[in-house]
Amino acid sequence: MPPGGRAHKQAAPESVPVRLPITLGQFLKVAQLVASGGEAKMLVAEGSVRVNGKVEQRRGHKLTAGDVVQVGPVAACVAEDLSQ
């Protein structure tokens, strides 16, 4: 715990509208949580990506609206893009 006894509050994940269905690897790039597909592949393989709080090691994992994807301290929420 940081000095002063207060824990840091994590910001709410940013909502990222996407066309569903979408895989974890695709979403990581669209949400700009990674810079490239290669980086997505590496982070997923090493267990650095969480979906709804659980480690996910499958780049092809299908995401649904409301899923929260986290890489380190940064998170994004899957939102269905209804404008199409």
N, CA, C and O atoms as a GROMACS GRO file, in nm:
protein
  336
    1MET      N    1   0.084  -0.118   0.000
    1MET     CA    2   0.000   0.000   0.000
    1MET      C    3   0.089   0.124   0.000
    1MET      O    4   0.190   0.127   0.069
    2PRO      N    5   0.053   0.226  -0.076
    2PRO     CA    6   0.134   0.347  -0.081
    2PRO      C    7   0.132   0.423   0.050
    2PRO      O    8   0.045   0.400   0.135
    3PRO      N    9   0.227   0.516   0.068
    3PRO     CA   10   0.228   0.597   0.190
    3PRO      C   11   0.095   0.667   0.210
    3PRO      O   12   0.031   0.709   0.114
    4GLY      N   13   0.054   0.678   0.332
    4GLY     CA   14  -0.074   0.742   0.364
    4GLY      C   15  -0.184   0.638   0.380
    4GLY      O   16  -0.296   0.672   0.421
    5GLY      N   17  -0.154   0.510   0.346
    5GLY     CA   18  -0.249   0.404   0.370
    5GLY      C   19  -0.361   0.393   0.268
    5GLY      O   20  -0.454   0.315   0.288
    6ARG      N   21  -0.355   0.467   0.160
    6ARG     CA   22  -0.462   0.460   0.060
    6ARG      C   23  -0.414   0.384  -0.063
    6ARG      O   24  -0.304   0.408  -0.114
    7ALA      N   25  -0.498   0.294  -0.110
    7ALA     CA   26  -0.467   0.221  -0.234
    7ALA      C   27  -0.503   0.310  -0.352
    7ALA      O   28  -0.597   0.388  -0.346
    8HIS      N   29  -0.427   0.296  -0.461
    8HIS     CA   30  -0.457   0.371  -0.582
    8HIS      C   31  -0.582   0.313  -0.648
    8HIS      O   32  -0.595   0.191  -0.659
    9LYS      N   33  -0.671   0.398  -0.689
    9LYS     CA   34  -0.791   0.355  -0.758
    9LYS      C   35  -0.759   0.340  -0.906
    9LYS      O   36  -0.702   0.430  -0.968
   10GLN      N   37  -0.796   0.225  -0.963
   10GLN     CA   38  -0.773   0.204  -1.105
   10GLN      C   39  -0.889   0.267  -1.182
   10GLN      O   40  -1.005   0.252  -1.144
   11ALA      N   41  -0.857   0.336  -1.290
   11ALA     CA   42  -0.959   0.401  -1.371
   11ALA      C   43  -1.047   0.296  -1.438
   11ALA      O   44  -1.002   0.185  -1.465
   12ALA      N   45  -1.172   0.332  -1.464
   12ALA     CA   46  -1.263   0.242  -1.534
   12ALA      C   47  -1.209   0.216  -1.674
   12ALA      O   48  -1.152   0.305  -1.736
   13PRO      N   49  -1.226   0.093  -1.722
   13PRO     CA   50  -1.175   0.063  -1.856
   13PRO      C   51  -1.246   0.144  -1.963
   13PRO      O   52  -1.366   0.171  -1.954
   14GLU      N   53  -1.170   0.183  -2.065
   14GLU     CA   54  -1.226   0.258  -2.177
   14GLU      C   55  -1.312   0.164  -2.261
   14GLU      O   56  -1.271   0.051  -2.288
   15SER      N   57  -1.428   0.210  -2.302
   15SER     CA   58  -1.516   0.132  -2.387
   15SER      C   59  -1.470   0.147  -2.532
   15SER      O   60  -1.454   0.258  -2.582
   16VAL      N   61  -1.447   0.032  -2.601
   16VAL     CA   62  -1.398   0.033  -2.738
   16VAL      C   63  -1.502  -0.034  -2.828
   16VAL      O   64  -1.520  -0.156  -2.821
   17PRO      N   65  -1.571   0.044  -2.912
   17PRO     CA   66  -1.671  -0.015  -3.001
   17PRO      C   67  -1.605  -0.092  -3.116
   17PRO      O   68  -1.517  -0.040  -3.185
   18VAL      N   69  -1.649  -0.217  -3.135
   18VAL     CA   70  -1.594  -0.304  -3.240
   18VAL      C   71  -1.707  -0.382  -3.305
   18VAL      O   72  -1.815  -0.398  -3.250
   19ARG      N   73  -1.677  -0.432  -3.425
   19ARG     CA   74  -1.771  -0.521  -3.494
   19ARG      C   75  -1.750  -0.662  -3.438
   19ARG      O   76  -1.639  -0.714  -3.441
   20LEU      N   77  -1.856  -0.722  -3.387
   20LEU     CA   78  -1.848  -0.857  -3.332
   20LEU      C   79  -1.885  -0.958  -3.439
   20LEU      O   80  -1.965  -0.924  -3.526
   21PRO      N   81  -1.832  -1.080  -3.437
   21PRO     CA   82  -1.738  -1.132  -3.338
   21PRO      C   83  -1.596  -1.080  -3.362
   21PRO      O   84  -1.560  -1.040  -3.473
   22ILE      N   85  -1.517  -1.080  -3.254
   22ILE     CA   86  -1.377  -1.037  -3.262
   22ILE      C   87  -1.294  -1.126  -3.171
   22ILE      O   88  -1.339  -1.167  -3.064
   23THR      N   89  -1.172  -1.156  -3.216
   23THR     CA   90  -1.083  -1.238  -3.134
   23THR      C   91  -1.003  -1.149  -3.040
   23THR      O   92  -0.994  -1.027  -3.058
   24LEU      N   93  -0.945  -1.212  -2.940
   24LEU     CA   94  -0.863  -1.139  -2.844
   24LEU      C   95  -0.747  -1.069  -2.914
   24LEU      O   96  -0.719  -0.952  -2.887
   25GLY      N   97  -0.679  -1.139  -3.004
   25GLY     CA   98  -0.565  -1.079  -3.075
   25GLY      C   99  -0.604  -0.956  -3.154
   25GLY      O  100  -0.533  -0.856  -3.154
   26GLN      N  101  -0.719  -0.964  -3.224
   26GLN     CA  102  -0.768  -0.850  -3.302
   26GLN      C  103  -0.804  -0.734  -3.211
   26GLN      O  104  -0.770  -0.618  -3.239
   27PHE      N  105  -0.872  -0.764  -3.100
   27PHE     CA  106  -0.915  -0.658  -3.009
   27PHE      C  107  -0.796  -0.587  -2.946
   27PHE      O  108  -0.800  -0.465  -2.930
   28LEU      N  109  -0.693  -0.660  -2.912
   28LEU     CA  110  -0.575  -0.596  -2.853
   28LEU      C  111  -0.519  -0.489  -2.945
   28LEU      O  112  -0.475  -0.383  -2.899
   29LYS      N  113  -0.521  -0.516  -3.077
   29LYS     CA  114  -0.471  -0.418  -3.173
   29LYS      C  115  -0.569  -0.302  -3.191
   29LYS      O  116  -0.529  -0.186  -3.190
   30VAL      N  117  -0.697  -0.333  -3.208
   30VAL     CA  118  -0.799  -0.229  -3.229
   30VAL      C  119  -0.805  -0.134  -3.110
   30VAL      O  120  -0.818  -0.013  -3.127
   31ALA      N  121  -0.797  -0.189  -2.990
   31ALA     CA  122  -0.804  -0.108  -2.867
   31ALA      C  123  -0.672  -0.038  -2.836
   31ALA      O  124  -0.662   0.036  -2.738
   32GLN      N  125  -0.572  -0.061  -2.920
   32GLN     CA  126  -0.438  -0.004  -2.904
   32GLN      C  127  -0.374  -0.040  -2.770
   32GLN      O  128  -0.303   0.040  -2.709
   33LEU      N  129  -0.401  -0.163  -2.727
   33LEU     CA  130  -0.336  -0.214  -2.607
   33LEU      C  131  -0.199  -0.271  -2.642
   33LEU      O  132  -0.114  -0.290  -2.555
   34VAL      N  133  -0.178  -0.299  -2.772
   34VAL     CA  134  -0.049  -0.344  -2.824
   34VAL      C  135  -0.022  -0.268  -2.954
   34VAL      O  136  -0.114  -0.211  -3.014
   35ALA      N  137   0.103  -0.268  -2.995
   35ALA     CA  138   0.141  -0.196  -3.117
   35ALA      C  139   0.132  -0.282  -3.242
   35ALA      O  140   0.118  -0.230  -3.353
   36SER      N  141   0.139  -0.415  -3.225
   36SER     CA  142   0.140  -0.503  -3.342
   36SER      C  143   0.083  -0.639  -3.307
   36SER      O  144   0.065  -0.674  -3.190
   37GLY      N  145   0.055  -0.716  -3.412
   37GLY     CA  146   0.009  -0.852  -3.392
   37GLY      C  147   0.114  -0.939  -3.324
   37GLY      O  148   0.081  -1.027  -3.245
   38GLY      N  149   0.240  -0.913  -3.357
   38GLY     CA  150   0.349  -0.988  -3.294
   38GLY      C  151   0.356  -0.963  -3.144
   38GLY      O  152   0.381  -1.055  -3.066
   39GLU      N  153   0.334  -0.838  -3.106
   39GLU     CA  154   0.335  -0.805  -2.963
   39GLU      C  155   0.216  -0.871  -2.894
   39GLU      O  156   0.229  -0.921  -2.782
   40ALA      N  157   0.101  -0.873  -2.960
   40ALA     CA  158  -0.018  -0.938  -2.904
   40ALA      C  159   0.010  -1.086  -2.882
   40ALA      O  160  -0.020  -1.141  -2.776
   41LYS      N  161   0.068  -1.151  -2.983
   41LYS     CA  162   0.099  -1.293  -2.975
   41LYS      C  163   0.191  -1.322  -2.856
   41LYS      O  164   0.167  -1.417  -2.781
   42MET      N  165   0.294  -1.242  -2.840
   42MET     CA  166   0.391  -1.261  -2.732
   42MET      C  167   0.325  -1.243  -2.594
   42MET      O  168   0.342  -1.326  -2.505
   43LEU      N  169   0.251  -1.133  -2.577
   43LEU     CA  170   0.191  -1.105  -2.447
   43LEU      C  171   0.087  -1.210  -2.408
   43LEU      O  172   0.080  -1.250  -2.292
   44VAL      N  173   0.008  -1.254  -2.505
   44VAL     CA  174  -0.092  -1.357  -2.477
   44VAL      C  175  -0.021  -1.487  -2.439
   44VAL      O  176  -0.059  -1.551  -2.341
   45ALA      N  177   0.080  -1.526  -2.515
   45ALA     CA  178   0.152  -1.651  -2.489
   45ALA      C  179   0.219  -1.654  -2.352
   45ALA      O  180   0.226  -1.758  -2.288
   46GLU      N  181   0.269  -1.539  -2.307
   46GLU     CA  182   0.338  -1.536  -2.177
   46GLU      C  183   0.242  -1.515  -2.060
   46GLU      O  184   0.286  -1.509  -1.945
   47GLY      N  185   0.112  -1.505  -2.087
   47GLY     CA  186   0.014  -1.494  -1.979
   47GLY      C  187  -0.002  -1.355  -1.922
   47GLY      O  188  -0.042  -1.339  -1.807
   48SER      N  189   0.030  -1.253  -2.001
   48SER     CA  190   0.023  -1.114  -1.955
   48SER      C  191  -0.110  -1.047  -1.986
   48SER      O  192  -0.128  -0.929  -1.957
   49VAL      N  193  -0.204  -1.122  -2.044
   49VAL     CA  194  -0.333  -1.065  -2.082
   49VAL      C  195  -0.443  -1.132  -2.000
   49VAL      O  196  -0.447  -1.254  -1.986
   50ARG      N  197  -0.532  -1.049  -1.948
   50ARG     CA  198  -0.646  -1.101  -1.871
   50ARG      C  199  -0.776  -1.062  -1.940
   50ARG      O  200  -0.790  -0.952  -1.993
   51VAL      N  201  -0.871  -1.154  -1.938
   51VAL     CA  202  -1.006  -1.127  -1.988
   51VAL      C  203  -1.100  -1.151  -1.870
   51VAL      O  204  -1.107  -1.262  -1.816
   52ASN      N  205  -1.171  -1.048  -1.832
   52ASN     CA  206  -1.261  -1.055  -1.716
   52ASN      C  207  -1.190  -1.106  -1.591
   52ASN      O  208  -1.246  -1.182  -1.513
   53GLY      N  209  -1.065  -1.062  -1.574
   53GLY     CA  210  -0.990  -1.094  -1.454
   53GLY      C  211  -0.914  -1.225  -1.458
   53GLY      O  212  -0.839  -1.256  -1.364
   54LYS      N  213  -0.930  -1.305  -1.564
   54LYS     CA  214  -0.863  -1.435  -1.573
   54LYS      C  215  -0.761  -1.434  -1.686
   54LYS      O  216  -0.786  -1.378  -1.793
   55VAL      N  217  -0.646  -1.495  -1.663
   55VAL     CA  218  -0.542  -1.504  -1.766
   55VAL      C  219  -0.598  -1.580  -1.885
   55VAL      O  220  -0.658  -1.687  -1.870
   56GLU      N  221  -0.579  -1.524  -2.003
   56GLU     CA  222  -0.623  -1.589  -2.128
   56GLU      C  223  -0.502  -1.605  -2.218
   56GLU      O  224  -0.435  -1.507  -2.251
   57GLN      N  225  -0.473  -1.729  -2.259
   57GLN     CA  226  -0.356  -1.756  -2.341
   57GLN      C  227  -0.392  -1.802  -2.482
   57GLN      O  228  -0.311  -1.865  -2.550
   58ARG      N  229  -0.514  -1.771  -2.526
   58ARG     CA  230  -0.556  -1.806  -2.662
   58ARG      C  231  -0.586  -1.677  -2.738
   58ARG      O  232  -0.682  -1.606  -2.706
   59ARG      N  233  -0.503  -1.646  -2.838
   59ARG     CA  234  -0.525  -1.525  -2.919
   59ARG      C  235  -0.658  -1.533  -2.992
   59ARG      O  236  -0.719  -1.430  -3.020
   60GLY      N  237  -0.702  -1.653  -3.024
   60GLY     CA  238  -0.826  -1.672  -3.098
   60GLY      C  239  -0.951  -1.673  -3.012
   60GLY      O  240  -1.060  -1.694  -3.063
   61HIS      N  241  -0.936  -1.650  -2.881
   61HIS     CA  242  -1.051  -1.647  -2.791
   61HIS      C  243  -1.151  -1.543  -2.839
   61HIS      O  244  -1.115  -1.427  -2.859
   62LYS      N  245  -1.277  -1.583  -2.858
   62LYS     CA  246  -1.381  -1.491  -2.906
   62LYS      C  247  -1.431  -1.406  -2.789
   62LYS      O  248  -1.468  -1.458  -2.683
   63LEU      N  249  -1.432  -1.276  -2.810
   63LEU     CA  250  -1.479  -1.183  -2.708
   63LEU      C  251  -1.624  -1.147  -2.736
   63LEU      O  252  -1.670  -1.153  -2.850
   64THR      N  253  -1.696  -1.110  -2.632
   64THR     CA  254  -1.834  -1.064  -2.645
   64THR      C  255  -1.848  -0.927  -2.580
   64THR      O  256  -1.762  -0.885  -2.502
   65ALA      N  257  -1.955  -0.858  -2.613
   65ALA     CA  258  -1.979  -0.725  -2.556
   65ALA      C  259  -1.978  -0.734  -2.403
   65ALA      O  260  -2.039  -0.823  -2.344
   66GLY      N  261  -1.907  -0.642  -2.342
   66GLY     CA  262  -1.898  -0.637  -2.196
   66GLY      C  263  -1.772  -0.700  -2.140
   66GLY      O  264  -1.739  -0.678  -2.024
   67ASP      N  265  -1.700  -0.777  -2.222
   67ASP     CA  266  -1.574  -0.836  -2.174
   67ASP      C  267  -1.473  -0.724  -2.148
   67ASP      O  268  -1.467  -0.626  -2.222
   68VAL      N  269  -1.395  -0.741  -2.042
   68VAL     CA  270  -1.290  -0.645  -2.008
   68VAL      C  271  -1.155  -0.712  -2.031
   68VAL      O  272  -1.126  -0.816  -1.972
   69VAL      N  273  -1.074  -0.651  -2.117
   69VAL     CA  274  -0.942  -0.703  -2.151
   69VAL      C  275  -0.838  -0.613  -2.086
   69VAL      O  276  -0.844  -0.491  -2.097
   70GLN      N  277  -0.742  -0.676  -2.016
   70GLN     CA  278  -0.642  -0.599  -1.942
   70GLN      C  279  -0.502  -0.646  -1.978
   70GLN      O  280  -0.473  -0.765  -1.982
   71VAL      N  281  -0.416  -0.548  -2.003
   71VAL     CA  282  -0.273  -0.573  -2.025
   71VAL      C  283  -0.201  -0.482  -1.927
   71VAL      O  284  -0.202  -0.360  -1.942
   72GLY      N  285  -0.138  -0.542  -1.826
   72GLY     CA  286  -0.076  -0.462  -1.721
   72GLY      C  287  -0.182  -0.377  -1.653
   72GLY      O  288  -0.289  -0.427  -1.618
   73PRO      N  289  -0.154  -0.248  -1.632
   73PRO     CA  290  -0.250  -0.162  -1.563
   73PRO      C  291  -0.357  -0.102  -1.656
   73PRO      O  292  -0.446  -0.030  -1.610
   74VAL      N  293  -0.348  -0.131  -1.786
   74VAL     CA  294  -0.439  -0.071  -1.884
   74VAL      C  295  -0.548  -0.171  -1.922
   74VAL      O  296  -0.520  -0.288  -1.950
   75ALA      N  297  -0.674  -0.124  -1.924
   75ALA     CA  298  -0.785  -0.212  -1.958
   75ALA      C  299  -0.879  -0.145  -2.056
   75ALA      O  300  -0.888  -0.022  -2.063
   76ALA      N  301  -0.949  -0.228  -2.134
   76ALA     CA  302  -1.048  -0.180  -2.231
   76ALA      C  303  -1.167  -0.274  -2.228
   76ALA      O  304  -1.151  -0.395  -2.209
   77CYS      N  305  -1.285  -0.219  -2.246
   77CYS     CA  306  -1.409  -0.295  -2.243
   77CYS      C  307  -1.462  -0.309  -2.386
   77CYS      O  308  -1.468  -0.212  -2.460
   78VAL      N  309  -1.501  -0.430  -2.423
   78VAL     CA  310  -1.556  -0.457  -2.555
   78VAL      C  311  -1.699  -0.404  -2.562
   78VAL      O  312  -1.783  -0.438  -2.480
   79ALA      N  313  -1.724  -0.318  -2.661
   79ALA     CA  314  -1.859  -0.265  -2.684
   79ALA      C  315  -1.896  -0.292  -2.830
   79ALA      O  316  -1.814  -0.271  -2.920
   80GLU      N  317  -2.017  -0.339  -2.853
   80GLU     CA  318  -2.059  -0.368  -2.991
   80GLU      C  319  -2.086  -0.238  -3.066
   80GLU      O  320  -2.156  -0.149  -3.017
   81ASP      N  321  -2.027  -0.229  -3.185
   81ASP     CA  322  -2.048  -0.111  -3.270
   81ASP      C  323  -2.177  -0.132  -3.348
   81ASP      O  324  -2.180  -0.212  -3.441
   82LEU      N  325  -2.281  -0.062  -3.310
   82LEU     CA  326  -2.412  -0.079  -3.372
   82LEU      C  327  -2.434   0.014  -3.489
   82LEU      O  328  -2.543   0.015  -3.547
   83SER      N  329  -2.334   0.091  -3.527
   83SER     CA  330  -2.349   0.189  -3.634
   83SER      C  331  -2.340   0.125  -3.773
   83SER      O  332  -2.355   0.194  -3.874
   84GLN      N  333  -2.315  -0.004  -3.779
   84GLN     CA  334  -2.296  -0.069  -3.910
   84GLN      C  335  -2.420  -0.141  -3.954
   84GLN      O  336  -2.421  -0.201  -4.062
   0.00000   0.00000   0.00000
